[in-house]
């Protein structure tokens, strides 16, 4: 019997062969999707087999208080893996069958180019493509071998004006982005955490201050910069820790958008994490894995949102993978959500 990883590789090999042997236009699949506002809308679902460009639709339409809210977004699945080693990383579970684990892996470059070109030609609705769902978007920057996103993907986006690329990263290697001069086609989102939390669990990643410095370079160059403060962890003195992070952030830039989320873990992630000390903070369940208790999450969100409003008059805040009940208790309307990936 083949392993799940071998089956995945067989599908990849088969798709490469089909691509090389065919000069025909790739198929675009649409689906009727119920949007968060209740509207039924025909929208892009996947290109060809969906192995490169597909709609993230793993979360069902939220109907109950405990249902998780996540607007469906389009993934650009150009690579898998990450150079960093955050203890709670869901790639621990998602990539558990790969012999190389979370080591970054680039998919077939010709196939990526072909799928993007087909998408640009056939999809008319302006779309943001998220390149950081299954990898750190800047995983290959600076390696000099042409695998960097800034070397072969961004130039394709620059040839059109309809669609944009979303980069999600903890990296500070932004030289390629700056040199690409792609301010009109690229949105950059930095994942941040309090200084203490990052030091304890975001192994091998640049410090939050280093990431903010990189974000400032891009913002000064005219790039739209978003921030994810996620996952918030209620360590001792967490209030002062996250306020300290916010102060340092706003001393340098005012993000276009801030999305906040709390610590959570799918069971597959927990099972395959070598450091499970973070799991001690999880004492609630949802349809998106284990979470921090509802009351504690509310306290953390309310504290951060109020601090942003009171001190910086900043209100462009969304929640990541949160329940309908949490949105309601915070007095926020998830139907008007403006979070990181859209």
FENSULBEL-V810392 format. One record per backbone hydrogen bond with DSSP energy under -1.0 kcal/mol. CO is the residue of the C=O (numbers start at 1). NH is the residue of the N-H. If there is no record, write none. Layout:
# FENSULBEL-V810392
co = {CO,CO}
nh = {NH,NH}
This chain:
# FENSULBEL-V810392
co = {3,4,5,6,7,8,9,10,11,12,13,14,15,16,17,19,27,29,29,31,33,35,39,41,43,45,46,47,52,53,54,64,65,67,73,74,75,76,78,80,81,86,89,90,91,93,95,98,100,102,105,108,109,110,111,112,113,114,115,116,117,118,119,127,129,130,134,136,138,140,148,148,149,149,153,154,157,164,165,166,167,168,169,172,174,175,176,182,182,185,187,188,189,190,192,194,195,196,197,198,201,201,202,203,207,208,209,210,211,212,213,214,215,216,218,219,224,225,226,227,228,229,232,233,235,237,238,239,240,241,242,243,244,245,246,247,249,249,257,258,259,260,261,265,266,267,268,270,276,277,278,279,284,286,289,290,291,291,293,294,295,296,297,298,299,300,301,302,303,304,305,306,307,308,308,309,315,316,318,322,323,324,325,326,327,328,333,334,339}
nh = {7,8,9,10,11,12,13,14,15,16,17,18,19,20,21,22,48,45,46,43,41,38,35,33,31,55,29,50,77,47,75,67,325,324,56,130,54,78,107,105,136,89,92,94,95,96,98,101,103,82,80,112,113,114,115,116,117,118,119,120,121,122,123,164,166,76,81,139,141,143,151,152,153,154,157,158,160,129,187,131,189,137,191,174,178,179,180,185,186,165,167,226,169,228,230,198,199,200,201,202,87,203,205,85,211,212,213,214,215,216,217,218,219,220,223,222,188,256,190,259,192,261,263,235,238,241,242,243,244,245,246,247,248,249,250,251,252,253,227,318,229,320,232,290,270,271,272,273,279,280,281,282,291,289,286,265,283,284,297,298,299,300,301,302,303,304,305,306,307,308,309,310,311,312,314,313,317,258,260,69,327,328,329,330,332,331,336,337,342}
